[in-house]
Amino acid sequence: MTDNHYNEVSDPQDLALARAIRNLDSEMQPERDLWVGIERQIQDYPQKQRRSWSNDWMPYGVAASLVVAVSALVLNMMQLTSEEPRLVTAEQTFNQMQVDYVQLRNPLVQKFGEVNKNLDEQTLDDLYRNLNILESARKEIESQVRENPENRKLVEMLMRIHEQELDLLRQDFTRSGHFL
């Protein structure tokens, strides 16, 4: 079929039918009010109410809130009833740092002497002189840190001196560039 077929109507019955269709109203009113029947059908057969997610999560949310609140309360009560909190002072921290350092340093001093004992006397003297310089610098900074334990820069300097001294003690000078 072509578009021309719709425009060309040759049969008299088709022409009459086409005129009748054209003469019909574009809107058609029902003979009676249909809304009454529709409302009755809705009331007789109520729709299933969809469960909304907003109502389903509410009991779980309340339960979770209560669990969190009770847990926080119990933890706080346990902390309050436990022994007094131990506050660590800067002096205690410094003392512990010194103990740890000495525990690392002493075995390294022994090993340093054993590993490097075959070096010539002049080289050994130079090494021990450098160790003495680092030790005196360490002691000087330690005394300043004891006077002013809150000074972060002094503590950092002391830590660097510790590192330098430990690095020197770890080094095996019998083989240049090798570390233990």
Secondary structure by P-SEA (a helix, b strand, c coil): ccaaaaaccccaaaaaaaaaaaaccccccccccaaaaaaaaaaaccccccccccccaaaaaaaaaaaaaaaaaaaaaaaaacccbbbbcaaaaaaaaaaaaaaacaaaaaaaaaaaccccaaaaaaaaaaaaaaaaaaaaaaaaaaaccccaaaaaaaaaaaaaaaaaaacccccccccc
